[in-house]
Amino acid sequence: MGEHRFYLSPERWASPSGIIIDGQEARHMTQALRLRVGDPVVLLDGRGRVGRCRIRQTDKKQVLLDLLEDAVTPRPSSLPVMALAFSKAVRRGFFAEKAAELGAHAVWLWQGDFSQGKLPPQAAETWRAQMIAGIKQSGNPWLPEVRTLTGGVDELTRLAAEADRRILPWELEETSAIIEPSLLGLPGVTVYAIGPEGGFSPRELAALDAAGFARVSLGARILRCETAATLCLGLHWWASQLPDHAA
Ligand code: SAH
C-alpha cells in the first residue's frame, strides 16, 4: 500500500503547534482509512509543497499532525494550458482527473458557439474538487488552475495572447499536418484549444486563426473532445519528460 496523501490549502500550513486537519479530510483519515496516532501521512498544498507528517492526536472532528519534513518541488518549466469547450464531457468531469495526473498547468472551460448548454457557474469549483482528488491519487504536487471563460472565443484569444504557443487541434483540415514532437513539451506556456462535441463555429475558427493558433491534426479519425484533450496533454507530458527536452 502506498502513502496516504491529503490536500491542505497553502494558508493552512502555518502553525507552530502542529497542523490541524478537520472536516471531511479528518473523517477520511480516521474513519475511512482508520489511521491512528503515529501513522505517517503526506500533505500536498497544490503549489509544489510536499509535507511528510505524523499523526500526533485524533478526536472525532480533528486530526493534529506534526510536520516532520517539508520540501518544495519547483514548478515545471513546460506549462500546458488546456482550453476545453463546454460539452457533456465537461459535465462528466472525466478530464479533470486526467488533467491533474498528466500535469496540466491550467484548464480553461470555455463557452463555445456549438456547446450544448451553458457553462454552469459552479463548474470551476466542481472541477477543482476533482483535480484535488487527482493530485492526491497521482502525487502531482501542482494543482492545475481552473478558470471558466463565459466570454467564449474572445475571452479565450485574449488570455491566450500571453502564452508562448497556441495550438488548435482541428479534425477537418485536409492539409493540416499531424501534431509533431517538436511542438510539444517546450518550456513556457502552450495553450491547446479543444472544441465542443459540435466542433468550432466558422467565427471561432477565424478568431483562433487571427490569434495565431496553429492548426494540427490528431490523425484521421474524429475523436471525442475529452479524448482529444487527453491525447494532447498526454503527448505534451511525454515530450516534456524526454531527457533532451529539459532545456
Ligand atoms: N467537428 C465534429 C467533432 C468535434 S470533436 C462535429 O461537428 O461533430 C471535438 C474537438 O476535438 C474538435 O473541435 C477538435 O478540437 C478535437 N478533435 C477531435 N478529433 C480530432 C482530430 N482527428 N484532429 C484534431 N483535433 C481533433
Boltz pocket constraint, residues with backbone or C-beta under 6 A from the ligand:
constraints:
  - pocket:
      binder: B
      contacts: [[A, 168], [A, 169], [A, 170], [A, 171], [A, 193], [A, 194], [A, 195], [A, 196], [A, 197], [A, 198], [A, 199], [A, 200], [A, 216], [A, 217], [A, 218], [A, 219], [A, 220], [A, 221], [A, 222], [A, 223], [A, 224], [A, 225], [A, 228]]
      max_distance: 6.0
